[in-house]
Amino acid sequence: MKTKQIDAIALITLVIVFVMCLALVYTGGKENTALYWLMFYPVAVFAILV
C-alpha cells in the first residue's frame, strides 16, 4: 500500500516539475538559459522513479 502512495506522489511531483520545465522553456528563462535547465529533467525523473 505504501508503495502505491509513494509512486503516486512521485508521479505528481514529476508532473509538476515537467510543467515548470515547460513554462521555463516557454518564457526562455533568465538570459535564455532555459534549455540548459531542461537537460536535467530526464536525470531527475530517473533518480525519482528508480
PyMOL Python script that loads the backbone (N, CA, C, O; Angstrom):
from pymol import cmd

cmd.read_pdbstr("""\
ATOM      1  N   MET A   1       0.823  -1.199   0.000  1.00  0.00           N
ATOM      2  CA  MET A   1       0.000   0.000   0.000  1.00  0.00           C
ATOM      3  C   MET A   1       0.866   1.262   0.000  1.00  0.00           C
ATOM      4  O   MET A   1       0.581   2.210  -0.731  1.00  0.00           O
ATOM      5  N   LYS A   2       1.913   1.274   0.811  1.00  0.00           N
ATOM      6  CA  LYS A   2       2.777   2.450   0.847  1.00  0.00           C
ATOM      7  C   LYS A   2       3.490   2.649  -0.478  1.00  0.00           C
ATOM      8  O   LYS A   2       3.765   3.781  -0.874  1.00  0.00           O
ATOM      9  N   THR A   3       3.790   1.552  -1.165  1.00  0.00           N
ATOM     10  CA  THR A   3       4.472   1.665  -2.448  1.00  0.00           C
ATOM     11  C   THR A   3       3.597   2.402  -3.456  1.00  0.00           C
ATOM     12  O   THR A   3       4.095   3.226  -4.223  1.00  0.00           O
ATOM     13  N   LYS A   4       2.306   2.112  -3.459  1.00  0.00           N
ATOM     14  CA  LYS A   4       1.398   2.801  -4.376  1.00  0.00           C
ATOM     15  C   LYS A   4       1.309   4.278  -4.045  1.00  0.00           C
ATOM     16  O   LYS A   4       1.230   5.112  -4.947  1.00  0.00           O
ATOM     17  N   GLN A   5       1.321   4.610  -2.770  1.00  0.00           N
ATOM     18  CA  GLN A   5       1.267   6.014  -2.370  1.00  0.00           C
ATOM     19  C   GLN A   5       2.550   6.738  -2.779  1.00  0.00           C
ATOM     20  O   GLN A   5       2.506   7.876  -3.248  1.00  0.00           O
ATOM     21  N   ILE A   6       3.672   6.080  -2.602  1.00  0.00           N
ATOM     22  CA  ILE A   6       4.944   6.697  -2.987  1.00  0.00           C
ATOM     23  C   ILE A   6       5.003   6.881  -4.497  1.00  0.00           C
ATOM     24  O   ILE A   6       5.466   7.915  -4.979  1.00  0.00           O
ATOM     25  N   ASP A   7       4.539   5.891  -5.244  1.00  0.00           N
ATOM     26  CA  ASP A   7       4.511   6.012  -6.702  1.00  0.00           C
ATOM     27  C   ASP A   7       3.613   7.159  -7.146  1.00  0.00           C
ATOM     28  O   ASP A   7       3.954   7.902  -8.066  1.00  0.00           O
ATOM     29  N   ALA A   8       2.466   7.302  -6.491  1.00  0.00           N
ATOM     30  CA  ALA A   8       1.548   8.385  -6.844  1.00  0.00           C
ATOM     31  C   ALA A   8       2.163   9.744  -6.528  1.00  0.00           C
ATOM     32  O   ALA A   8       2.049  10.677  -7.324  1.00  0.00           O
ATOM     33  N   ILE A   9       2.802   9.860  -5.394  1.00  0.00           N
ATOM     34  CA  ILE A   9       3.437  11.123  -5.015  1.00  0.00           C
ATOM     35  C   ILE A   9       4.587  11.446  -5.963  1.00  0.00           C
ATOM     36  O   ILE A   9       4.764  12.600  -6.352  1.00  0.00           O
ATOM     37  N   ALA A  10       5.370  10.433  -6.338  1.00  0.00           N
ATOM     38  CA  ALA A  10       6.474  10.650  -7.274  1.00  0.00           C
ATOM     39  C   ALA A  10       5.937  11.104  -8.628  1.00  0.00           C
ATOM     40  O   ALA A  10       6.505  12.002  -9.250  1.00  0.00           O
ATOM     41  N   LEU A  11       4.863  10.498  -9.082  1.00  0.00           N
ATOM     42  CA  LEU A  11       4.275  10.874 -10.362  1.00  0.00           C
ATOM     43  C   LEU A  11       3.742  12.304 -10.334  1.00  0.00           C
ATOM     44  O   LEU A  11       3.946  13.059 -11.284  1.00  0.00           O
ATOM     45  N   ILE A  12       3.074  12.671  -9.274  1.00  0.00           N
ATOM     46  CA  ILE A  12       2.556  14.037  -9.138  1.00  0.00           C
ATOM     47  C   ILE A  12       3.710  15.044  -9.116  1.00  0.00           C
ATOM     48  O   ILE A  12       3.634  16.099  -9.746  1.00  0.00           O
ATOM     49  N   THR A  13       4.768  14.711  -8.392  1.00  0.00           N
ATOM     50  CA  THR A  13       5.928  15.592  -8.333  1.00  0.00           C
ATOM     51  C   THR A  13       6.561  15.755  -9.705  1.00  0.00           C
ATOM     52  O   THR A  13       6.938  16.862 -10.091  1.00  0.00           O
ATOM     53  N   LEU A  14       6.677  14.662 -10.440  1.00  0.00           N
ATOM     54  CA  LEU A  14       7.279  14.728 -11.765  1.00  0.00           C
ATOM     55  C   LEU A  14       6.428  15.534 -12.733  1.00  0.00           C
ATOM     56  O   LEU A  14       6.963  16.247 -13.582  1.00  0.00           O
ATOM     57  N   VAL A  15       5.116  15.431 -12.616  1.00  0.00           N
ATOM     58  CA  VAL A  15       4.234  16.226 -13.477  1.00  0.00           C
ATOM     59  C   VAL A  15       4.392  17.709 -13.167  1.00  0.00           C
ATOM     60  O   VAL A  15       4.432  18.534 -14.079  1.00  0.00           O
ATOM     61  N   ILE A  16       4.481  18.046 -11.903  1.00  0.00           N
ATOM     62  CA  ILE A  16       4.664  19.447 -11.509  1.00  0.00           C
ATOM     63  C   ILE A  16       5.998  19.974 -12.041  1.00  0.00           C
ATOM     64  O   ILE A  16       6.064  21.083 -12.573  1.00  0.00           O
ATOM     65  N   VAL A  17       7.045  19.186 -11.899  1.00  0.00           N
ATOM     66  CA  VAL A  17       8.357  19.615 -12.398  1.00  0.00           C
ATOM     67  C   VAL A  17       8.333  19.739 -13.915  1.00  0.00           C
ATOM     68  O   VAL A  17       8.933  20.660 -14.470  1.00  0.00           O
ATOM     69  N   PHE A  18       7.643  18.818 -14.596  1.00  0.00           N
ATOM     70  CA  PHE A  18       7.549  18.879 -16.049  1.00  0.00           C
ATOM     71  C   PHE A  18       6.820  20.140 -16.502  1.00  0.00           C
ATOM     72  O   PHE A  18       7.238  20.788 -17.461  1.00  0.00           O
ATOM     73  N   VAL A  19       5.743  20.488 -15.824  1.00  0.00           N
ATOM     74  CA  VAL A  19       5.008  21.709 -16.165  1.00  0.00           C
ATOM     75  C   VAL A  19       5.883  22.935 -15.926  1.00  0.00           C
ATOM     76  O   VAL A  19       5.860  23.882 -16.713  1.00  0.00           O
ATOM     77  N   MET A  20       6.647  22.918 -14.851  1.00  0.00           N
ATOM     78  CA  MET A  20       7.550  24.038 -14.592  1.00  0.00           C
ATOM     79  C   MET A  20       8.636  24.123 -15.662  1.00  0.00           C
ATOM     80  O   MET A  20       9.026  25.220 -16.062  1.00  0.00           O
ATOM     81  N   CYS A  21       9.127  22.972 -16.129  1.00  0.00           N
ATOM     82  CA  CYS A  21      10.124  22.973 -17.208  1.00  0.00           C
ATOM     83  C   CYS A  21       9.527  23.525 -18.497  1.00  0.00           C
ATOM     84  O   CYS A  21      10.180  24.288 -19.210  1.00  0.00           O
ATOM     85  N   LEU A  22       8.296  23.143 -18.795  1.00  0.00           N
ATOM     86  CA  LEU A  22       7.635  23.678 -19.982  1.00  0.00           C
ATOM     87  C   LEU A  22       7.465  25.185 -19.882  1.00  0.00           C
ATOM     88  O   LEU A  22       7.688  25.908 -20.853  1.00  0.00           O
ATOM     89  N   ALA A  23       7.068  25.656 -18.705  1.00  0.00           N
ATOM     90  CA  ALA A  23       6.913  27.098 -18.510  1.00  0.00           C
ATOM     91  C   ALA A  23       8.258  27.810 -18.649  1.00  0.00           C
ATOM     92  O   ALA A  23       8.333  28.912 -19.193  1.00  0.00           O
ATOM     93  N   LEU A  24       9.306  27.177 -18.158  1.00  0.00           N
ATOM     94  CA  LEU A  24      10.636  27.763 -18.266  1.00  0.00           C
ATOM     95  C   LEU A  24      11.073  27.868 -19.720  1.00  0.00           C
ATOM     96  O   LEU A  24      11.631  28.884 -20.132  1.00  0.00           O
ATOM     97  N   VAL A  25      10.819  26.818 -20.496  1.00  0.00           N
ATOM     98  CA  VAL A  25      11.181  26.845 -21.906  1.00  0.00           C
ATOM     99  C   VAL A  25      10.343  27.881 -22.652  1.00  0.00           C
ATOM    100  O   VAL A  25      10.851  28.584 -23.526  1.00  0.00           O
ATOM    101  N   TYR A  26       9.058  27.972 -22.305  1.00  0.00           N
ATOM    102  CA  TYR A  26       8.174  28.936 -22.967  1.00  0.00           C
ATOM    103  C   TYR A  26       8.625  30.374 -22.723  1.00  0.00           C
ATOM    104  O   TYR A  26       8.619  31.204 -23.632  1.00  0.00           O
ATOM    105  N   THR A  27       9.015  30.655 -21.482  1.00  0.00           N
ATOM    106  CA  THR A  27       9.429  32.023 -21.155  1.00  0.00           C
ATOM    107  C   THR A  27      10.875  32.295 -21.535  1.00  0.00           C
ATOM    108  O   THR A  27      11.264  33.453 -21.692  1.00  0.00           O
ATOM    109  N   GLY A  28      11.667  31.262 -21.684  1.00  0.00           N
ATOM    110  CA  GLY A  28      13.065  31.433 -22.064  1.00  0.00           C
ATOM    111  C   GLY A  28      14.010  31.485 -20.883  1.00  0.00           C
ATOM    112  O   GLY A  28      15.221  31.359 -21.061  1.00  0.00           O
ATOM    113  N   GLY A  29      13.493  31.666 -19.696  1.00  0.00           N
ATOM    114  CA  GLY A  29      14.353  31.729 -18.521  1.00  0.00           C
ATOM    115  C   GLY A  29      15.182  32.997 -18.480  1.00  0.00           C
ATOM    116  O   GLY A  29      15.015  33.896 -19.305  1.00  0.00           O
ATOM    117  N   LYS A  30      16.059  33.055 -17.528  1.00  0.00           N
ATOM    118  CA  LYS A  30      16.933  34.231 -17.399  1.00  0.00           C
ATOM    119  C   LYS A  30      18.002  34.178 -18.482  1.00  0.00           C
ATOM    120  O   LYS A  30      18.765  33.216 -18.564  1.00  0.00           O
ATOM    121  N   GLU A  31      18.051  35.189 -19.292  1.00  0.00           N
ATOM    122  CA  GLU A  31      19.009  35.313 -20.388  1.00  0.00           C
ATOM    123  C   GLU A  31      18.982  34.093 -21.313  1.00  0.00           C
ATOM    124  O   GLU A  31      20.023  33.638 -21.788  1.00  0.00           O
ATOM    125  N   ASN A  32      17.780  33.574 -21.559  1.00  0.00           N
ATOM    126  CA  ASN A  32      17.549  32.435 -22.457  1.00  0.00           C
ATOM    127  C   ASN A  32      18.376  31.196 -22.094  1.00  0.00           C
ATOM    128  O   ASN A  32      18.961  30.562 -22.972  1.00  0.00           O
ATOM    129  N   THR A  33      18.424  30.855 -20.819  1.00  0.00           N
ATOM    130  CA  THR A  33      19.159  29.674 -20.371  1.00  0.00           C
ATOM    131  C   THR A  33      18.240  28.495 -20.078  1.00  0.00           C
ATOM    132  O   THR A  33      18.657  27.537 -19.428  1.00  0.00           O
ATOM    133  N   ALA A  34      16.995  28.550 -20.546  1.00  0.00           N
ATOM    134  CA  ALA A  34      16.022  27.511 -20.220  1.00  0.00           C
ATOM    135  C   ALA A  34      16.442  26.143 -20.738  1.00  0.00           C
ATOM    136  O   ALA A  34      16.234  25.139 -20.056  1.00  0.00           O
ATOM    137  N   LEU A  35      17.019  26.082 -21.914  1.00  0.00           N
ATOM    138  CA  LEU A  35      17.396  24.784 -22.462  1.00  0.00           C
ATOM    139  C   LEU A  35      18.503  24.121 -21.651  1.00  0.00           C
ATOM    140  O   LEU A  35      18.585  22.893 -21.620  1.00  0.00           O
ATOM    141  N   TYR A  36      19.349  24.901 -21.000  1.00  0.00           N
ATOM    142  CA  TYR A  36      20.373  24.310 -20.133  1.00  0.00           C
ATOM    143  C   TYR A  36      19.733  23.628 -18.930  1.00  0.00           C
ATOM    144  O   TYR A  36      20.200  22.575 -18.498  1.00  0.00           O
ATOM    145  N   TRP A  37      18.674  24.214 -18.386  1.00  0.00           N
ATOM    146  CA  TRP A  37      17.979  23.608 -17.252  1.00  0.00           C
ATOM    147  C   TRP A  37      17.179  22.394 -17.677  1.00  0.00           C
ATOM    148  O   TRP A  37      17.010  21.452 -16.902  1.00  0.00           O
ATOM    149  N   LEU A  38      16.686  22.412 -18.904  1.00  0.00           N
ATOM    150  CA  LEU A  38      15.837  21.318 -19.381  1.00  0.00           C
ATOM    151  C   LEU A  38      16.585  20.001 -19.473  1.00  0.00           C
ATOM    152  O   LEU A  38      15.969  18.942 -19.345  1.00  0.00           O
ATOM    153  N   MET A  39      17.883  20.030 -19.691  1.00  0.00           N
ATOM    154  CA  MET A  39      18.621  18.777 -19.848  1.00  0.00           C
ATOM    155  C   MET A  39      18.709  17.989 -18.541  1.00  0.00           C
ATOM    156  O   MET A  39      19.046  16.806 -18.570  1.00  0.00           O
ATOM    157  N   PHE A  40      18.422  18.598 -17.417  1.00  0.00           N
ATOM    158  CA  PHE A  40      18.472  17.890 -16.143  1.00  0.00           C
ATOM    159  C   PHE A  40      17.161  17.185 -15.806  1.00  0.00           C
ATOM    160  O   PHE A  40      17.118  16.396 -14.862  1.00  0.00           O
ATOM    161  N   TYR A  41      16.100  17.450 -16.549  1.00  0.00           N
ATOM    162  CA  TYR A  41      14.816  16.822 -16.255  1.00  0.00           C
ATOM    163  C   TYR A  41      14.869  15.302 -16.378  1.00  0.00           C
ATOM    164  O   TYR A  41      14.389  14.627 -15.467  1.00  0.00           O
ATOM    165  N   PRO A  42      15.420  14.719 -17.440  1.00  0.00           N
ATOM    166  CA  PRO A  42      15.485  13.249 -17.507  1.00  0.00           C
ATOM    167  C   PRO A  42      16.282  12.634 -16.358  1.00  0.00           C
ATOM    168  O   PRO A  42      15.940  11.554 -15.877  1.00  0.00           O
ATOM    169  N   VAL A  43      17.326  13.301 -15.922  1.00  0.00           N
ATOM    170  CA  VAL A  43      18.121  12.805 -14.797  1.00  0.00           C
ATOM    171  C   VAL A  43      17.284  12.814 -13.520  1.00  0.00           C
ATOM    172  O   VAL A  43      17.327  11.865 -12.736  1.00  0.00           O
ATOM    173  N   ALA A  44      16.528  13.880 -13.315  1.00  0.00           N
ATOM    174  CA  ALA A  44      15.668  13.967 -12.134  1.00  0.00           C
ATOM    175  C   ALA A  44      14.580  12.901 -12.168  1.00  0.00           C
ATOM    176  O   ALA A  44      14.283  12.288 -11.143  1.00  0.00           O
ATOM    177  N   VAL A  45      13.989  12.677 -13.328  1.00  0.00           N
ATOM    178  CA  VAL A  45      12.954  11.646 -13.458  1.00  0.00           C
ATOM    179  C   VAL A  45      13.535  10.279 -13.138  1.00  0.00           C
ATOM    180  O   VAL A  45      12.925   9.501 -12.406  1.00  0.00           O
ATOM    181  N   PHE A  46      14.688   9.986 -13.672  1.00  0.00           N
ATOM    182  CA  PHE A  46      15.326   8.699 -13.431  1.00  0.00           C
ATOM    183  C   PHE A  46      15.632   8.525 -11.934  1.00  0.00           C
ATOM    184  O   PHE A  46      15.390   7.457 -11.371  1.00  0.00           O
ATOM    185  N   ALA A  47      16.155   9.557 -11.305  1.00  0.00           N
ATOM    186  CA  ALA A  47      16.518   9.462  -9.890  1.00  0.00           C
ATOM    187  C   ALA A  47      15.298   9.286  -9.008  1.00  0.00           C
ATOM    188  O   ALA A  47      15.362   8.573  -8.007  1.00  0.00           O
ATOM    189  N   ILE A  48      14.190   9.918  -9.356  1.00  0.00           N
ATOM    190  CA  ILE A  48      12.997   9.826  -8.525  1.00  0.00           C
ATOM    191  C   ILE A  48      12.274   8.492  -8.723  1.00  0.00           C
ATOM    192  O   ILE A  48      11.757   7.920  -7.763  1.00  0.00           O
ATOM    193  N   LEU A  49      12.236   8.004  -9.942  1.00  0.00           N
ATOM    194  CA  LEU A  49      11.457   6.792 -10.222  1.00  0.00           C
ATOM    195  C   LEU A  49      12.205   5.493  -9.956  1.00  0.00           C
ATOM    196  O   LEU A  49      11.580   4.438  -9.846  1.00  0.00           O
ATOM    197  N   VAL A  50      13.518   5.545  -9.851  1.00  0.00           N
ATOM    198  CA  VAL A  50      14.268   4.282  -9.649  1.00  0.00           C
ATOM    199  C   VAL A  50      14.476   4.014  -8.203  1.00  0.00           C
ATOM    200  O   VAL A  50      15.082   3.005  -7.843  1.00  0.00           O
TER     201      VAL A  50
END
""", "prot")
cmd.dss("prot")
cmd.show_as("cartoon", "prot")
cmd.util.cbc("prot")
cmd.orient("prot")
